[in-house]
């Protein structure tokens, strides 16, 4: 579990493909001081497991082929910067929102424009992910916890303050580039609860709570 508050900009030292998957070798000065083998770390919002340590504040993570195919980790190479966050510890301050590190899909940057001291960024998003995104709700983009400014016809927008632009990779991105998106898990739980509730009501032939039912009964 993570918060979407990036701790450090790390740098990819190498990305190697093996028989079973990929190995990313990453430099991270701050995060590597408190990492152990088997620890979880979010790399551009993807939860990965530390599998090896190298000298000089460098660690290694394994990446499954499916993860590589479905995230923008496949676009990384030596010298690429990545957002790094260690797993949330009990008692830590909750500065962002609950982030699992499980990417729901990829989004593309449509535009970026200045607005006061901030930069507004608009993204395209697939319908299956956009359904869980609400105005003023939370999303994680490349592992960065952000608040949704508005819902677009086929996507959404967020606003980034100067600090976020400085300490994450988002400020360096260009239109057309791909980002990892994780929607707020709360929306999925609500949807699942309602699906089960309606299904149970249909099976028991009980009255399903609808807008028409409420109006008919004086609500």
C-alpha angles and dihedrals in degrees: 000000000000138000103222092244105129113224100191146355105245128193128227111236095183143341115210130183117218135179094274102030144304135312121211117198109202135186115215118161099192104031095047091063092070103032128112132189109280095024119137120239130178114232110188086338096309116122108230134170124240106238105168143009127224127191121273102040093303125136137179132227132188120231124198117228091244091054091049092050095049101044138052090254085097088068094057125106139163109312096022115138119229137187111247130197129166120223118279115265124211109266095025120134113263102224100159128017136284108292121182099194090236109127115223096193148313126281131192127223109245100179145339124207135170120251114179107305093340139074119231114211124194122203136190115230135185116251092244089062099033090062089071096048119093134180111272089010126123131262134170115227114188085341095308117126109228138169119238111242099188144346115244128202091265103008145359143258135231134190123228124202120217093260093057091047090052102046100039136053093248095089091058097052124109132213113278095030122128125246134187114247128200116179123211109282091218091074091056092050092050091049092049092048092051092047091054092043093053092044092052092048092051092049092049091041090232121151110276114225106247137156090255091051092052092049092048090054097049102262 
